[in-house]
Amino acid sequence: MKIYKDGKEISTVEKELEKMLEIKIRAENTYNNLIHIINTSKDEMNRQAARMILIAVGRILGHPDEEIEQDIKEAYGVE
């Protein structure tokens, strides 16, 4: 099967790289949305759930644990 972009054939590798980039962008957006939930939610259970998911997504994205913990502290308003 041939794949075209802007009228030109693209390779399967290029297609897969585009998919990976899109997934990474979505994961980064999810990470930022979770920080927002921690920052704004009034329900502590929601905040704790968002915190646990944030740690998992951050690790999948390759963020160092120290950076993730710093983001959590900032979201909670602790410096």
N, CA, C and O atoms as a GROMACS GRO file, in nm:
protein
  316
    1MET      N    1   0.085  -0.117   0.000
    1MET     CA    2   0.000   0.000   0.000
    1MET      C    3   0.090   0.124   0.000
    1MET      O    4   0.184   0.134   0.079
    2LYS      N    5   0.060   0.215  -0.087
    2LYS     CA    6   0.137   0.339  -0.094
    2LYS      C    7   0.066   0.446  -0.013
    2LYS      O    8  -0.057   0.456  -0.013
    3ILE      N    9   0.145   0.524   0.056
    3ILE     CA   10   0.092   0.631   0.141
    3ILE      C   11   0.141   0.763   0.084
    3ILE      O   12   0.258   0.778   0.049
    4TYR      N   13   0.050   0.859   0.075
    4TYR     CA   14   0.084   0.988   0.016
    4TYR      C   15   0.060   1.100   0.115
    4TYR      O   16  -0.034   1.096   0.195
    5LYS      N   17   0.145   1.200   0.108
    5LYS     CA   18   0.129   1.321   0.189
    5LYS      C   19   0.166   1.438   0.100
    5LYS      O   20   0.274   1.440   0.040
    6ASP      N   21   0.078   1.534   0.091
    6ASP     CA   22   0.099   1.650   0.004
    6ASP      C   23   0.131   1.606  -0.138
    6ASP      O   24   0.215   1.667  -0.206
    7GLY      N   25   0.063   1.498  -0.184
    7GLY     CA   26   0.083   1.451  -0.320
    7GLY      C   27   0.208   1.370  -0.342
    7GLY      O   28   0.236   1.330  -0.455
    8LYS      N   29   0.285   1.344  -0.237
    8LYS     CA   30   0.410   1.268  -0.250
    8LYS      C   31   0.400   1.140  -0.168
    8LYS      O   32   0.339   1.138  -0.062
    9GLU      N   33   0.462   1.034  -0.218
    9GLU     CA   34   0.463   0.908  -0.146
    9GLU      C   35   0.558   0.919  -0.027
    9GLU      O   36   0.670   0.970  -0.041
   10ILE      N   37   0.514   0.871   0.089
   10ILE     CA   38   0.601   0.871   0.207
   10ILE      C   39   0.624   0.728   0.250
   10ILE      O   40   0.543   0.639   0.224
   11SER      N   41   0.733   0.707   0.317
   11SER     CA   42   0.769   0.572   0.360
   11SER      C   43   0.690   0.532   0.484
   11SER      O   44   0.635   0.617   0.554
   12THR      N   45   0.686   0.403   0.509
   12THR     CA   46   0.620   0.351   0.627
   12THR      C   47   0.690   0.401   0.753
   12THR      O   48   0.624   0.429   0.853
   13VAL      N   49   0.821   0.412   0.748
   13VAL     CA   50   0.896   0.459   0.864
   13VAL      C   51   0.855   0.602   0.897
   13VAL      O   52   0.832   0.636   1.013
   14GLU      N   53   0.846   0.685   0.795
   14GLU     CA   54   0.806   0.823   0.817
   14GLU      C   55   0.665   0.828   0.875
   14GLU      O   56   0.636   0.909   0.964
   15LYS      N   57   0.577   0.743   0.825
   15LYS     CA   58   0.440   0.737   0.876
   15LYS      C   59   0.440   0.698   1.023
   15LYS      O   60   0.369   0.758   1.104
   16GLU      N   61   0.518   0.597   1.058
   16GLU     CA   62   0.525   0.553   1.197
   16GLU      C   63   0.584   0.661   1.288
   16GLU      O   64   0.538   0.679   1.401
   17LEU      N   65   0.684   0.733   1.239
   17LEU     CA   66   0.742   0.842   1.317
   17LEU      C   67   0.639   0.952   1.341
   17LEU      O   68   0.634   1.010   1.450
   18GLU      N   69   0.558   0.981   1.242
   18GLU     CA   70   0.453   1.081   1.258
   18GLU      C   71   0.353   1.037   1.364
   18GLU      O   72   0.308   1.118   1.445
   19LYS      N   73   0.316   0.909   1.363
   19LYS     CA   74   0.224   0.855   1.464
   19LYS      C   75   0.285   0.867   1.603
   19LYS      O   76   0.217   0.906   1.698
   20MET      N   77   0.413   0.832   1.614
   20MET     CA   78   0.480   0.839   1.744
   20MET      C   79   0.485   0.982   1.795
   20MET      O   80   0.464   1.006   1.914
   21LEU      N   81   0.513   1.076   1.707
   21LEU     CA   82   0.517   1.216   1.747
   21LEU      C   83   0.380   1.262   1.793
   21LEU      O   84   0.369   1.334   1.892
   22GLU      N   85   0.276   1.222   1.722
   22GLU     CA   86   0.140   1.259   1.761
   22GLU      C   87   0.105   1.202   1.899
   22GLU      O   88   0.044   1.270   1.981
   23ILE      N   89   0.144   1.078   1.923
   23ILE     CA   90   0.119   1.015   2.053
   23ILE      C   91   0.195   1.088   2.162
   23ILE      O   92   0.140   1.111   2.270
   24LYS      N   93   0.320   1.126   2.137
   24LYS     CA   94   0.399   1.198   2.236
   24LYS      C   95   0.337   1.334   2.267
   24LYS      O   96   0.332   1.375   2.383
   25ILE      N   97   0.289   1.403   2.165
   25ILE     CA   98   0.225   1.533   2.186
   25ILE      C   99   0.098   1.516   2.270
   25ILE      O  100   0.073   1.595   2.361
   26ARG      N  101   0.020   1.414   2.240
   26ARG     CA  102  -0.101   1.388   2.320
   26ARG      C  103  -0.066   1.355   2.464
   26ARG      O  104  -0.134   1.399   2.557
   27ALA      N  105   0.038   1.277   2.484
   27ALA     CA  106   0.080   1.241   2.619
   27ALA      C  107   0.127   1.365   2.696
   27ALA      O  108   0.096   1.380   2.814
   28GLU      N  109   0.200   1.454   2.630
   28GLU     CA  110   0.244   1.578   2.695
   28GLU      C  111   0.123   1.664   2.732
   28GLU      O  112   0.120   1.725   2.839
   29ASN      N  113   0.024   1.668   2.644
   29ASN     CA  114  -0.099   1.743   2.674
   29ASN      C  115  -0.172   1.682   2.793
   29ASN      O  116  -0.224   1.754   2.878
   30THR      N  117  -0.175   1.549   2.799
   30THR     CA  118  -0.236   1.480   2.912
   30THR      C  119  -0.162   1.514   3.040
   30THR      O  120  -0.224   1.540   3.143
   31TYR      N  121  -0.030   1.513   3.034
   31TYR     CA  122   0.054   1.547   3.150
   31TYR      C  123   0.018   1.687   3.201
   31TYR      O  124  -0.001   1.708   3.321
   32ASN      N  125   0.009   1.782   3.110
   32ASN     CA  126  -0.024   1.919   3.149
   32ASN      C  127  -0.167   1.930   3.201
   32ASN      O  128  -0.193   2.007   3.293
   33ASN      N  129  -0.260   1.855   3.143
   33ASN     CA  130  -0.398   1.856   3.192
   33ASN      C  131  -0.407   1.798   3.333
   33ASN      O  132  -0.484   1.847   3.416
   34LEU      N  133  -0.328   1.695   3.360
   34LEU     CA  134  -0.326   1.637   3.495
   34LEU      C  135  -0.271   1.736   3.596
   34LEU      O  136  -0.322   1.745   3.708
   35ILE      N  137  -0.170   1.811   3.559
   35ILE     CA  138  -0.118   1.916   3.648
   35ILE      C  139  -0.228   2.018   3.677
   35ILE      O  140  -0.243   2.064   3.790
   36HIS      N  141  -0.305   2.053   3.574
   36HIS     CA  142  -0.415   2.148   3.592
   36HIS      C  143  -0.521   2.092   3.687
   36HIS      O  144  -0.574   2.165   3.771
   37ILE      N  145  -0.552   1.963   3.674
   37ILE     CA  146  -0.650   1.899   3.764
   37ILE      C  147  -0.601   1.905   3.908
   37ILE      O  148  -0.678   1.938   3.998
   38ILE      N  149  -0.475   1.873   3.930
   38ILE     CA  150  -0.418   1.878   4.065
   38ILE      C  151  -0.428   2.019   4.120
   38ILE      O  152  -0.459   2.040   4.237
   39ASN      N  153  -0.401   2.116   4.034
   39ASN     CA  154  -0.398   2.256   4.074
   39ASN      C  155  -0.538   2.310   4.106
   39ASN      O  156  -0.552   2.394   4.196
   40THR      N  157  -0.640   2.265   4.036
   40THR     CA  158  -0.771   2.330   4.046
   40THR      C  159  -0.879   2.247   4.114
   40THR      O  160  -0.979   2.303   4.157
   41SER      N  161  -0.862   2.116   4.124
   41SER     CA  162  -0.968   2.032   4.180
   41SER      C  163  -0.986   2.057   4.329
   41SER      O  164  -0.889   2.072   4.404
   42LYS      N  165  -1.111   2.060   4.369
   42LYS     CA  166  -1.143   2.075   4.512
   42LYS      C  167  -1.149   1.939   4.582
   42LYS      O  168  -1.136   1.931   4.704
   43ASP      N  169  -1.169   1.833   4.504
   43ASP     CA  170  -1.183   1.698   4.558
   43ASP      C  171  -1.045   1.634   4.573
   43ASP      O  172  -0.974   1.615   4.474
   44GLU      N  173  -1.008   1.602   4.695
   44GLU     CA  174  -0.875   1.546   4.720
   44GLU      C  175  -0.856   1.410   4.655
   44GLU      O  176  -0.744   1.376   4.616
   45MET      N  177  -0.962   1.331   4.642
   45MET     CA  178  -0.949   1.201   4.575
   45MET      C  179  -0.916   1.220   4.427
   45MET      O  180  -0.835   1.145   4.372
   46ASN      N  181  -0.977   1.319   4.363
   46ASN     CA  182  -0.944   1.348   4.223
   46ASN      C  183  -0.799   1.393   4.211
   46ASN      O  184  -0.729   1.354   4.117
   47ARG      N  185  -0.754   1.474   4.305
   47ARG     CA  186  -0.616   1.522   4.303
   47ARG      C  187  -0.519   1.406   4.319
   47ARG      O  188  -0.417   1.401   4.250
   48GLN      N  189  -0.549   1.314   4.410
   48GLN     CA  190  -0.460   1.199   4.432
   48GLN      C  191  -0.458   1.107   4.310
   48GLN      O  192  -0.352   1.056   4.272
   49ALA      N  193  -0.575   1.086   4.249
   49ALA     CA  194  -0.581   1.002   4.128
   49ALA      C  195  -0.500   1.068   4.015
   49ALA      O  196  -0.424   1.002   3.946
   50ALA      N  197  -0.518   1.199   3.997
   50ALA     CA  198  -0.444   1.271   3.894
   50ALA      C  199  -0.295   1.264   3.921
   50ALA      O  200  -0.215   1.253   3.828
   51ARG      N  201  -0.256   1.271   4.048
   51ARG     CA  202  -0.114   1.264   4.085
   51ARG      C  203  -0.054   1.129   4.046
   51ARG      O  204   0.056   1.124   3.991
   52MET      N  205  -0.127   1.021   4.074
   52MET     CA  206  -0.075   0.888   4.040
   52MET      C  207  -0.064   0.870   3.888
   52MET      O  208   0.035   0.814   3.840
   53ILE      N  209  -0.163   0.916   3.816
   53ILE     CA  210  -0.159   0.906   3.670
   53ILE      C  211  -0.048   0.995   3.614
   53ILE      O  212   0.022   0.956   3.520
   54LEU      N  213  -0.031   1.113   3.673
   54LEU     CA  214   0.074   1.205   3.631
   54LEU      C  215   0.212   1.140   3.643
   54LEU      O  216   0.295   1.154   3.554
   55ILE      N  217   0.236   1.072   3.752
   55ILE     CA  218   0.364   1.004   3.772
   55ILE      C  219   0.385   0.899   3.663
   55ILE      O  220   0.494   0.889   3.606
   56ALA      N  221   0.281   0.820   3.634
   56ALA     CA  222   0.293   0.716   3.531
   56ALA      C  223   0.318   0.776   3.393
   56ALA      O  224   0.407   0.732   3.321
   57VAL      N  225   0.241   0.878   3.357
   57VAL     CA  226   0.257   0.942   3.226
   57VAL      C  227   0.394   1.009   3.216
   57VAL      O  228   0.460   1.001   3.113
   58GLY      N  229   0.435   1.075   3.323
   58GLY     CA  230   0.566   1.140   3.325
   58GLY      C  231   0.680   1.041   3.303
   58GLY      O  232   0.774   1.068   3.230
   59ARG      N  233   0.669   0.925   3.368
   59ARG     CA  234   0.773   0.822   3.350
   59ARG      C  235   0.771   0.766   3.209
   59ARG      O  236   0.877   0.741   3.150
   60ILE      N  237   0.651   0.745   3.153
   60ILE     CA  238   0.642   0.697   3.015
   60ILE      C  239   0.708   0.796   2.920
   60ILE      O  240   0.774   0.757   2.825
   61LEU      N  241   0.689   0.925   2.947
   61LEU     CA  242   0.748   1.030   2.862
   61LEU      C  243   0.898   1.047   2.886
   61LEU      O  244   0.965   1.115   2.810
   62GLY      N  245   0.948   0.985   2.992
   62GLY     CA  246   1.091   0.992   3.019
   62GLY      C  247   1.132   1.109   3.107
   62GLY      O  248   1.251   1.143   3.115
   63HIS      N  249   1.034   1.171   3.174
   63HIS     CA  250   1.068   1.279   3.265
   63HIS      C  251   1.137   1.221   3.388
   63HIS      O  252   1.094   1.117   3.439
   64PRO      N  253   1.242   1.285   3.437
   64PRO     CA  254   1.305   1.237   3.561
   64PRO      C  255   1.207   1.250   3.678
   64PRO      O  256   1.124   1.341   3.682
   65ASP      N  257   1.218   1.158   3.774
   65ASP     CA  258   1.129   1.161   3.891
   65ASP      C  259   1.135   1.294   3.964
   65ASP      O  260   1.033   1.342   4.016
   66GLU      N  261   1.254   1.354   3.969
   66GLU     CA  262   1.269   1.482   4.039
   66GLU      C  263   1.184   1.591   3.971
   66GLU      O  264   1.123   1.674   4.038
   67GLU      N  265   1.183   1.589   3.839
   67GLU     CA  266   1.103   1.687   3.764
   67GLU      C  267   0.954   1.665   3.787
   67GLU      O  268   0.879   1.761   3.804
   68ILE      N  269   0.912   1.539   3.788
   68ILE     CA  270   0.772   1.507   3.812
   68ILE      C  271   0.730   1.554   3.950
   68ILE      O  272   0.627   1.619   3.966
   69GLU      N  273   0.812   1.523   4.050
   69GLU     CA  274   0.780   1.566   4.188
   69GLU      C  275   0.776   1.718   4.200
   69GLU      O  276   0.692   1.772   4.272
   70GLN      N  277   0.865   1.786   4.130
   70GLN     CA  278   0.865   1.933   4.131
   70GLN      C  279   0.736   1.987   4.068
   70GLN      O  280   0.676   2.082   4.118
   71ASP      N  281   0.694   1.926   3.957
   71ASP     CA  282   0.569   1.967   3.893
   71ASP      C  283   0.451   1.946   3.987
   71ASP      O  284   0.360   2.029   3.992
   72ILE      N  285   0.452   1.836   4.061
   72ILE     CA  286   0.344   1.807   4.157
   72ILE      C  287   0.345   1.911   4.268
   72ILE      O  288   0.240   1.964   4.305
   73LYS      N  289   0.462   1.941   4.322
   73LYS     CA  290   0.472   2.042   4.427
   73LYS      C  291   0.419   2.176   4.380
   73LYS      O  292   0.344   2.243   4.452
   74GLU      N  293   0.457   2.216   4.259
   74GLU     CA  294   0.410   2.343   4.205
   74GLU      C  295   0.258   2.342   4.184
   74GLU      O  296   0.191   2.442   4.206
   75ALA      N  297   0.204   2.226   4.142
   75ALA     CA  298   0.060   2.215   4.121
   75ALA      C  299  -0.016   2.227   4.253
   75ALA      O  300  -0.124   2.286   4.258
   76TYR      N  301   0.041   2.172   4.359
   76TYR     CA  302  -0.020   2.182   4.491
   76TYR      C  303   0.004   2.320   4.554
   76TYR      O  304  -0.057   2.354   4.655
   77GLY      N  305   0.091   2.397   4.495
   77GLY     CA  306   0.121   2.530   4.548
   77GLY      C  307   0.230   2.528   4.653
   77GLY      O  308   0.242   2.622   4.731
   78VAL      N  309   0.311   2.420   4.656
   78VAL     CA  310   0.421   2.409   4.751
   78VAL      C  311   0.550   2.432   4.673
   78VAL      O  312   0.574   2.366   4.572
   79GLU      N  313   0.632   2.523   4.720
   79GLU     CA  314   0.759   2.552   4.650
   79GLU      C  315   0.874   2.482   4.716
   79GLU      O  316   0.988   2.495   4.671
   0.00000   0.00000   0.00000
